[in-house]
Amino acid sequence: MTRRLSVPVLTIILWFQAASAEAQTVRASEPWRDWANVVAQSEPGDKIRLRLMQAPGSMRGRLIARDNAAITVELNGGGRQTFDRPRVRRLETEMESMRRAPAVGAAAGAAVAGGLIARVHDIVPTGKLLFAAAGAGIGALGGWGIGRLGRYKLIYEAPKK
């Protein structure tokens, strides 16, 4: 009985650790200080978040084109705009893997709650279904939180002067 309980729990722990480690790894290294990283790690169509040197806040949109001198972005508010490299303070791309975090969390939560609690207690099938649904909801909420923490990957930040 202990083995049946430990596998889903271990799976969830490892998944949350991997998601957290991925978000920390992105911040740990510094290849993003080089503009060549923008060309190497982005593709036209990527969702991006952009901060400019002299502007507060950030802008979001889709990357249209990039080269060694500038990037062209279709902004969410409408319009296409080109930004020269000296104007860009920070550029991040949305990570596809983190979009699936709520679904993975829901599946893991349903498996743990449905399997763990139903095996420990003698419950009618409707009760098992309710526990699995509650576990899916809690897992989805946890996955959503993890997904929000590591949603964007830093690909460029202007060097500090």
C-alpha positions, 0 to 999 in steps of 0.5 A: 500500500505504501508503494501505491501511495508514494509513486503519485506523490513522488511524481508531483514532487519531481514535477514541481522541482523540475518546473522550479529548477527550469525557472531558476536556471533561466536566471542563473546564467548570463548569455542574455547580455549579448544581443546575438542571443535574441537572434539565436533564441527567438523565432518570428511568431514568438510571444514576447514581453518587452521593456524599453530604456526610457519607458515605464512598464512593459509591452507584449506582442508577437515577434515579427522579425529580428536581426543584429540591429533591431526587432520588429514587434506586432504589439497586442494593442495593435500596430507594428513597431520596430525597436533599435537595439539601444532602445531595448532594455529587456526582452523575454519570450513566453515558454511553451512548457509552462502553458501546460502546467495547469493541465499537468497539475490537474492530472497529478492532483486527480491521480493523487487525490483519487488514488491516495484517499480512495485507497486509504478510505473505503468510499463509494464510487461517487465519493472517489470521483469527488475526491479526484475532482477536488484533487484536480482543482487543487493540482490545476491551481498549483500548476497555474501558480508554477506556470505563472512564476516561470512563464517568460524566459529572459533572452536579452537584458541590456548591460548595466552602465 
